[in-house]
Amino acid sequence: MILQKASIFFFLVLAVVFSSCEANNPFDRGPVYDVEGNLAKDSLLIVDYLETAEIDSLYRIHDPSGVVIIVQEEGTGSRPISGNVIYTRYIGSLMSDGSLFDTNIENVAIENDIYDENREYDLLSFLLGSGTVIQGWDIAFRRLRSGSKAQLLIPSTYGYRDDPNRAAIPPNSILIFDVEFRGMD
């Protein structure tokens, strides 16, 4: 009787061990995103881009994260903190080829064949530090004064990483956002 119970227990343990190793394991999420490797690669590409890009600016902020904020017009308001609601206009493009992938400015969307008639082209509002926008925006907007116009260079690590669900944005793309920081609450 004891031998029979031990055999059943042993069989159940083997079944659990082997079933957790199957190819359809829901806990196997594939390779882990290489944050440090991609950030190092993106940093070199951003440096090369900045050496040749002709961008009018008052000054540049090289955040320790790797995000670069190119201030083109200084605002007169204060800098936001976590919990502030930010209001902005933006144009998003790929650093690799300059193609636009998103904007909340209707005429820019029309001119670049990315217009969506089902979308409202209004100011974007988001809660700073809440994770509702890409991490690069949370980093960059903390460094801008309300009323500023700037260009944000966002390494892929702080953008969409290797997200396969973004048709207009290839995996590991460095993003450029032209932003107009319209205000905050």
DOKOL-757475 format. One record per residue (C-alpha): x, y, z; residue number from 0. Coordinates in nm, 4 decimals, always signed. Example, Ala and Ser with C-alpha at 12.3 -4.5 7.8 and 13.67 -1.06 7.14 Angstrom:
% residues 2
<ketor><x>+1.2300</x><y>-0.4500</y><z>+0.7800</z><pos>0</pos></ketor>
<ketor><x>+1.3670</x><y>-0.1060</y><z>+0.7140</z><pos>1</pos></ketor>
END
This chain:
% residues 185
<ketor><x>+0.0000</x><y>+0.0000</y><z>+0.0000</z><pos>0</pos></ketor>
<ketor><x>+0.2825</x><y>+0.2415</y><z>+0.0934</z><pos>1</pos></ketor>
<ketor><x>+0.4714</x><y>+0.1439</y><z>-0.2221</z><pos>2</pos></ketor>
<ketor><x>+0.1606</x><y>+0.2105</y><z>-0.4321</z><pos>3</pos></ketor>
<ketor><x>+0.1117</x><y>+0.5598</y><z>-0.2783</z><pos>4</pos></ketor>
<ketor><x>+0.4801</x><y>+0.6387</y><z>-0.3290</z><pos>5</pos></ketor>
<ketor><x>+0.4586</x><y>+0.5284</y><z>-0.6929</z><pos>6</pos></ketor>
<ketor><x>+0.1559</x><y>+0.7524</y><z>-0.7533</z><pos>7</pos></ketor>
<ketor><x>+0.3290</x><y>+1.0467</y><z>-0.5829</z><pos>8</pos></ketor>
<ketor><x>+0.6468</x><y>+0.9906</y><z>-0.7896</z><pos>9</pos></ketor>
<ketor><x>+0.4411</x><y>+0.9727</y><z>-1.1114</z><pos>10</pos></ketor>
<ketor><x>+0.2620</x><y>+1.3013</y><z>-1.0286</z><pos>11</pos></ketor>
<ketor><x>+0.5933</x><y>+1.4764</y><z>-0.9576</z><pos>12</pos></ketor>
<ketor><x>+0.7347</x><y>+1.3553</y><z>-1.2910</z><pos>13</pos></ketor>
<ketor><x>+0.4192</x><y>+1.4699</y><z>-1.4734</z><pos>14</pos></ketor>
<ketor><x>+0.4471</x><y>+1.8208</y><z>-1.3248</z><pos>15</pos></ketor>
<ketor><x>+0.8188</x><y>+1.8467</y><z>-1.4041</z><pos>16</pos></ketor>
<ketor><x>+0.7831</x><y>+1.7355</y><z>-1.7664</z><pos>17</pos></ketor>
<ketor><x>+0.4692</x><y>+1.9390</y><z>-1.8353</z><pos>18</pos></ketor>
<ketor><x>+0.6426</x><y>+2.2585</y><z>-1.7174</z><pos>19</pos></ketor>
<ketor><x>+0.9143</x><y>+2.2023</y><z>-1.9793</z><pos>20</pos></ketor>
<ketor><x>+0.6848</x><y>+2.1863</y><z>-2.2802</z><pos>21</pos></ketor>
<ketor><x>+0.7251</x><y>+2.4340</y><z>-2.5650</z><pos>22</pos></ketor>
<ketor><x>+0.3876</x><y>+2.5989</y><z>-2.4961</z><pos>23</pos></ketor>
<ketor><x>+0.4849</x><y>+2.7012</y><z>-2.1450</z><pos>24</pos></ketor>
<ketor><x>+0.2948</x><y>+3.0281</y><z>-2.0775</z><pos>25</pos></ketor>
<ketor><x>+0.5755</x><y>+3.1492</y><z>-1.8504</z><pos>26</pos></ketor>
<ketor><x>+0.8373</x><y>+3.1321</y><z>-2.1262</z><pos>27</pos></ketor>
<ketor><x>+0.8360</x><y>+3.4858</y><z>-2.2669</z><pos>28</pos></ketor>
<ketor><x>+1.1329</x><y>+3.4358</y><z>-2.4983</z><pos>29</pos></ketor>
<ketor><x>+1.4565</x><y>+3.6272</y><z>-2.4818</z><pos>30</pos></ketor>
<ketor><x>+1.4828</x><y>+3.9071</y><z>-2.2271</z><pos>31</pos></ketor>
<ketor><x>+1.5127</x><y>+4.2594</y><z>-2.3714</z><pos>32</pos></ketor>
<ketor><x>+1.8757</x><y>+4.3746</y><z>-2.3541</z><pos>33</pos></ketor>
<ketor><x>+1.8331</x><y>+4.7185</y><z>-2.1923</z><pos>34</pos></ketor>
<ketor><x>+2.2035</x><y>+4.7934</y><z>-2.1483</z><pos>35</pos></ketor>
<ketor><x>+2.3075</x><y>+4.6611</y><z>-2.4903</z><pos>36</pos></ketor>
<ketor><x>+2.0365</x><y>+4.8497</y><z>-2.6788</z><pos>37</pos></ketor>
<ketor><x>+2.0985</x><y>+5.1676</y><z>-2.4815</z><pos>38</pos></ketor>
<ketor><x>+2.4720</x><y>+5.1526</y><z>-2.5605</z><pos>39</pos></ketor>
<ketor><x>+2.4024</x><y>+5.0960</y><z>-2.9314</z><pos>40</pos></ketor>
<ketor><x>+2.1382</x><y>+5.3706</y><z>-2.9432</z><pos>41</pos></ketor>
<ketor><x>+2.3662</x><y>+5.6175</y><z>-2.7629</z><pos>42</pos></ketor>
<ketor><x>+2.6310</x><y>+5.5804</y><z>-3.0349</z><pos>43</pos></ketor>
<ketor><x>+2.3705</x><y>+5.6260</y><z>-3.3095</z><pos>44</pos></ketor>
<ketor><x>+2.2347</x><y>+5.9380</y><z>-3.1377</z><pos>45</pos></ketor>
<ketor><x>+2.5851</x><y>+6.0868</y><z>-3.1080</z><pos>46</pos></ketor>
<ketor><x>+2.6421</x><y>+6.0261</y><z>-3.4820</z><pos>47</pos></ketor>
<ketor><x>+2.3041</x><y>+6.1797</y><z>-3.5643</z><pos>48</pos></ketor>
<ketor><x>+2.3723</x><y>+6.4912</y><z>-3.3565</z><pos>49</pos></ketor>
<ketor><x>+2.7086</x><y>+6.5447</y><z>-3.5292</z><pos>50</pos></ketor>
<ketor><x>+2.5434</x><y>+6.5807</y><z>-3.8699</z><pos>51</pos></ketor>
<ketor><x>+2.1870</x><y>+6.6958</y><z>-3.7988</z><pos>52</pos></ketor>
<ketor><x>+2.1195</x><y>+7.0624</y><z>-3.8497</z><pos>53</pos></ketor>
<ketor><x>+1.8835</x><y>+7.1454</y><z>-3.5648</z><pos>54</pos></ketor>
<ketor><x>+1.8215</x><y>+7.5014</y><z>-3.4456</z><pos>55</pos></ketor>
<ketor><x>+1.8403</x><y>+7.5096</y><z>-3.0696</z><pos>56</pos></ketor>
<ketor><x>+1.8985</x><y>+7.7302</y><z>-2.7688</z><pos>57</pos></ketor>
<ketor><x>+2.0674</x><y>+7.4445</y><z>-2.5847</z><pos>58</pos></ketor>
<ketor><x>+2.0729</x><y>+7.0673</y><z>-2.5483</z><pos>59</pos></ketor>
<ketor><x>+2.0127</x><y>+6.8589</y><z>-2.2401</z><pos>60</pos></ketor>
<ketor><x>+2.1823</x><y>+6.5187</y><z>-2.2366</z><pos>61</pos></ketor>
<ketor><x>+1.9919</x><y>+6.3387</y><z>-1.9631</z><pos>62</pos></ketor>
<ketor><x>+2.1904</x><y>+6.0628</y><z>-1.7856</z><pos>63</pos></ketor>
<ketor><x>+1.9266</x><y>+5.8147</y><z>-1.9084</z><pos>64</pos></ketor>
<ketor><x>+2.0388</x><y>+5.8687</y><z>-2.2693</z><pos>65</pos></ketor>
<ketor><x>+1.7389</x><y>+6.0825</y><z>-2.3668</z><pos>66</pos></ketor>
<ketor><x>+1.8431</x><y>+6.4054</y><z>-2.5423</z><pos>67</pos></ketor>
<ketor><x>+1.6265</x><y>+6.7169</y><z>-2.5171</z><pos>68</pos></ketor>
<ketor><x>+1.7008</x><y>+6.9859</y><z>-2.7763</z><pos>69</pos></ketor>
<ketor><x>+1.5343</x><y>+7.3048</y><z>-2.6544</z><pos>70</pos></ketor>
<ketor><x>+1.4349</x><y>+7.5223</y><z>-2.9493</z><pos>71</pos></ketor>
<ketor><x>+1.2206</x><y>+7.7745</y><z>-2.7643</z><pos>72</pos></ketor>
<ketor><x>+1.2343</x><y>+7.8234</y><z>-2.3876</z><pos>73</pos></ketor>
<ketor><x>+0.9055</x><y>+7.8367</y><z>-2.2023</z><pos>74</pos></ketor>
<ketor><x>+0.8423</x><y>+8.0731</y><z>-1.9148</z><pos>75</pos></ketor>
<ketor><x>+0.6523</x><y>+7.8316</y><z>-1.6935</z><pos>76</pos></ketor>
<ketor><x>+0.7870</x><y>+7.6019</y><z>-1.4276</z><pos>77</pos></ketor>
<ketor><x>+0.9087</x><y>+7.2467</y><z>-1.4788</z><pos>78</pos></ketor>
<ketor><x>+0.6547</x><y>+6.9723</y><z>-1.4080</z><pos>79</pos></ketor>
<ketor><x>+0.6758</x><y>+6.7087</y><z>-1.1380</z><pos>80</pos></ketor>
<ketor><x>+0.5124</x><y>+6.3679</y><z>-1.1077</z><pos>81</pos></ketor>
<ketor><x>+0.1381</x><y>+6.4038</y><z>-1.0877</z><pos>82</pos></ketor>
<ketor><x>+0.1137</x><y>+6.7111</y><z>-1.3126</z><pos>83</pos></ketor>
<ketor><x>-0.1106</x><y>+6.6809</y><z>-1.6167</z><pos>84</pos></ketor>
<ketor><x>+0.0891</x><y>+6.7752</y><z>-1.9281</z><pos>85</pos></ketor>
<ketor><x>-0.0704</x><y>+6.9221</y><z>-2.2442</z><pos>86</pos></ketor>
<ketor><x>+0.1280</x><y>+6.8954</y><z>-2.5665</z><pos>87</pos></ketor>
<ketor><x>+0.1284</x><y>+6.8944</y><z>-2.9428</z><pos>88</pos></ketor>
<ketor><x>+0.3709</x><y>+6.6488</y><z>-3.1010</z><pos>89</pos></ketor>
<ketor><x>+0.5067</x><y>+6.4977</y><z>-3.4209</z><pos>90</pos></ketor>
<ketor><x>+0.6751</x><y>+6.1559</y><z>-3.3907</z><pos>91</pos></ketor>
<ketor><x>+0.9274</x><y>+6.0307</y><z>-3.6449</z><pos>92</pos></ketor>
<ketor><x>+1.1956</x><y>+5.7654</y><z>-3.6780</z><pos>93</pos></ketor>
<ketor><x>+1.5550</x><y>+5.8810</y><z>-3.6417</z><pos>94</pos></ketor>
<ketor><x>+1.6671</x><y>+5.6202</y><z>-3.8946</z><pos>95</pos></ketor>
<ketor><x>+1.4836</x><y>+5.7634</y><z>-4.1951</z><pos>96</pos></ketor>
<ketor><x>+1.2774</x><y>+6.0595</y><z>-4.0731</z><pos>97</pos></ketor>
<ketor><x>+0.9446</x><y>+5.8963</y><z>-4.1562</z><pos>98</pos></ketor>
<ketor><x>+0.6520</x><y>+6.0222</y><z>-3.9494</z><pos>99</pos></ketor>
<ketor><x>+0.4603</x><y>+5.7601</y><z>-3.7545</z><pos>100</pos></ketor>
<ketor><x>+0.2296</x><y>+5.9705</y><z>-3.5351</z><pos>101</pos></ketor>
<ketor><x>+0.1091</x><y>+6.3240</y><z>-3.4647</z><pos>102</pos></ketor>
<ketor><x>-0.1796</x><y>+6.4985</y><z>-3.2968</z><pos>103</pos></ketor>
<ketor><x>-0.1693</x><y>+6.7843</y><z>-3.5505</z><pos>104</pos></ketor>
<ketor><x>-0.4334</x><y>+6.7211</y><z>-3.8161</z><pos>105</pos></ketor>
<ketor><x>-0.2723</x><y>+6.9064</y><z>-4.1089</z><pos>106</pos></ketor>
<ketor><x>+0.0620</x><y>+6.7320</y><z>-4.0440</z><pos>107</pos></ketor>
<ketor><x>-0.1143</x><y>+6.3947</y><z>-4.0464</z><pos>108</pos></ketor>
<ketor><x>-0.2857</x><y>+6.4785</y><z>-4.3765</z><pos>109</pos></ketor>
<ketor><x>+0.0371</x><y>+6.6054</y><z>-4.5399</z><pos>110</pos></ketor>
<ketor><x>+0.2215</x><y>+6.2868</y><z>-4.4404</z><pos>111</pos></ketor>
<ketor><x>-0.0497</x><y>+6.0345</y><z>-4.5335</z><pos>112</pos></ketor>
<ketor><x>-0.1036</x><y>+5.9161</y><z>-4.1760</z><pos>113</pos></ketor>
<ketor><x>-0.4410</x><y>+6.0845</y><z>-4.1264</z><pos>114</pos></ketor>
<ketor><x>-0.7054</x><y>+5.8744</y><z>-3.9509</z><pos>115</pos></ketor>
<ketor><x>-1.0597</x><y>+6.0050</y><z>-3.9881</z><pos>116</pos></ketor>
<ketor><x>-1.1670</x><y>+5.8156</y><z>-3.6753</z><pos>117</pos></ketor>
<ketor><x>-0.9175</x><y>+5.9986</y><z>-3.4582</z><pos>118</pos></ketor>
<ketor><x>-0.9531</x><y>+6.3323</y><z>-3.2827</z><pos>119</pos></ketor>
<ketor><x>-0.6554</x><y>+6.5612</y><z>-3.3386</z><pos>120</pos></ketor>
<ketor><x>-0.6506</x><y>+6.7484</y><z>-3.0070</z><pos>121</pos></ketor>
<ketor><x>-0.3898</x><y>+6.8345</y><z>-2.7494</z><pos>122</pos></ketor>
<ketor><x>-0.2515</x><y>+6.5229</y><z>-2.5859</z><pos>123</pos></ketor>
<ketor><x>-0.2861</x><y>+6.5256</y><z>-2.2107</z><pos>124</pos></ketor>
<ketor><x>-0.1112</x><y>+6.2804</y><z>-1.9831</z><pos>125</pos></ketor>
<ketor><x>-0.0279</x><y>+6.2432</y><z>-1.6155</z><pos>126</pos></ketor>
<ketor><x>+0.3478</x><y>+6.2760</y><z>-1.5726</z><pos>127</pos></ketor>
<ketor><x>+0.5028</x><y>+5.9701</y><z>-1.4098</z><pos>128</pos></ketor>
<ketor><x>+0.1928</x><y>+5.7515</y><z>-1.4436</z><pos>129</pos></ketor>
<ketor><x>+0.3252</x><y>+5.5247</y><z>-1.7201</z><pos>130</pos></ketor>
<ketor><x>+0.0537</x><y>+5.6287</y><z>-1.9672</z><pos>131</pos></ketor>
<ketor><x>+0.3142</x><y>+5.7460</y><z>-2.2232</z><pos>132</pos></ketor>
<ketor><x>+0.6520</x><y>+5.6053</y><z>-2.3196</z><pos>133</pos></ketor>
<ketor><x>+0.9142</x><y>+5.6371</y><z>-2.0487</z><pos>134</pos></ketor>
<ketor><x>+1.1213</x><y>+5.8748</y><z>-2.2635</z><pos>135</pos></ketor>
<ketor><x>+0.8444</x><y>+6.1335</y><z>-2.2432</z><pos>136</pos></ketor>
<ketor><x>+0.8312</x><y>+6.1100</y><z>-1.8632</z><pos>137</pos></ketor>
<ketor><x>+1.2074</x><y>+6.1680</y><z>-1.8578</z><pos>138</pos></ketor>
<ketor><x>+1.2101</x><y>+6.4532</y><z>-2.1121</z><pos>139</pos></ketor>
<ketor><x>+0.9092</x><y>+6.6550</y><z>-1.9971</z><pos>140</pos></ketor>
<ketor><x>+1.0531</x><y>+6.6793</y><z>-1.6435</z><pos>141</pos></ketor>
<ketor><x>+1.3418</x><y>+6.8743</y><z>-1.7975</z><pos>142</pos></ketor>
<ketor><x>+1.1265</x><y>+7.1214</y><z>-1.9963</z><pos>143</pos></ketor>
<ketor><x>+0.9538</x><y>+7.4384</y><z>-1.8846</z><pos>144</pos></ketor>
<ketor><x>+0.5881</x><y>+7.4833</y><z>-1.9691</z><pos>145</pos></ketor>
<ketor><x>+0.5645</x><y>+7.6766</y><z>-2.2965</z><pos>146</pos></ketor>
<ketor><x>+0.8812</x><y>+7.5233</y><z>-2.4429</z><pos>147</pos></ketor>
<ketor><x>+0.9269</x><y>+7.3837</y><z>-2.7911</z><pos>148</pos></ketor>
<ketor><x>+1.1783</x><y>+7.1032</y><z>-2.8174</z><pos>149</pos></ketor>
<ketor><x>+1.2940</x><y>+6.8007</y><z>-3.0056</z><pos>150</pos></ketor>
<ketor><x>+1.3227</x><y>+6.4818</y><z>-2.8003</z><pos>151</pos></ketor>
<ketor><x>+1.5558</x><y>+6.1997</y><z>-2.9037</z><pos>152</pos></ketor>
<ketor><x>+1.4345</x><y>+5.8844</y><z>-2.7328</z><pos>153</pos></ketor>
<ketor><x>+1.6514</x><y>+5.5696</y><z>-2.7279</z><pos>154</pos></ketor>
<ketor><x>+1.4549</x><y>+5.2517</y><z>-2.8044</z><pos>155</pos></ketor>
<ketor><x>+1.4903</x><y>+5.1433</y><z>-2.4409</z><pos>156</pos></ketor>
<ketor><x>+1.2699</x><y>+5.4374</y><z>-2.3363</z><pos>157</pos></ketor>
<ketor><x>+1.0410</x><y>+5.4154</y><z>-2.6407</z><pos>158</pos></ketor>
<ketor><x>+0.8687</x><y>+5.1083</y><z>-2.7774</z><pos>159</pos></ketor>
<ketor><x>+1.1670</x><y>+4.8726</y><z>-2.7418</z><pos>160</pos></ketor>
<ketor><x>+1.1146</x><y>+4.5678</y><z>-2.9645</z><pos>161</pos></ketor>
<ketor><x>+0.7319</x><y>+4.5779</y><z>-2.9606</z><pos>162</pos></ketor>
<ketor><x>+0.6150</x><y>+4.3774</y><z>-3.2655</z><pos>163</pos></ketor>
<ketor><x>+0.2657</x><y>+4.5308</y><z>-3.2516</z><pos>164</pos></ketor>
<ketor><x>+0.3627</x><y>+4.8713</y><z>-3.3917</z><pos>165</pos></ketor>
<ketor><x>+0.3540</x><y>+4.8448</y><z>-3.7712</z><pos>166</pos></ketor>
<ketor><x>+0.4948</x><y>+5.1940</y><z>-3.8364</z><pos>167</pos></ketor>
<ketor><x>+0.7764</x><y>+5.1574</y><z>-3.5815</z><pos>168</pos></ketor>
<ketor><x>+1.0383</x><y>+4.8868</y><z>-3.6418</z><pos>169</pos></ketor>
<ketor><x>+1.1719</x><y>+4.7079</y><z>-3.3328</z><pos>170</pos></ketor>
<ketor><x>+1.4445</x><y>+4.8937</y><z>-3.1401</z><pos>171</pos></ketor>
<ketor><x>+1.3838</x><y>+5.2254</y><z>-3.3176</z><pos>172</pos></ketor>
<ketor><x>+1.5222</x><y>+5.5526</y><z>-3.1865</z><pos>173</pos></ketor>
<ketor><x>+1.2367</x><y>+5.8022</y><z>-3.1869</z><pos>174</pos></ketor>
<ketor><x>+1.2311</x><y>+6.1775</y><z>-3.2460</z><pos>175</pos></ketor>
<ketor><x>+0.9442</x><y>+6.3859</y><z>-3.1146</z><pos>176</pos></ketor>
<ketor><x>+0.8969</x><y>+6.7517</y><z>-3.1975</z><pos>177</pos></ketor>
<ketor><x>+0.6922</x><y>+6.8749</y><z>-2.9038</z><pos>178</pos></ketor>
<ketor><x>+0.5205</x><y>+7.1959</y><z>-2.8070</z><pos>179</pos></ketor>
<ketor><x>+0.4646</x><y>+7.1880</y><z>-2.4297</z><pos>180</pos></ketor>
<ketor><x>+0.1400</x><y>+7.3878</y><z>-2.4156</z><pos>181</pos></ketor>
<ketor><x>+0.0810</x><y>+7.3810</y><z>-2.0411</z><pos>182</pos></ketor>
<ketor><x>+0.0142</x><y>+7.1773</y><z>-1.7311</z><pos>183</pos></ketor>
<ketor><x>-0.2197</x><y>+7.1430</y><z>-1.4351</z><pos>184</pos></ketor>
END
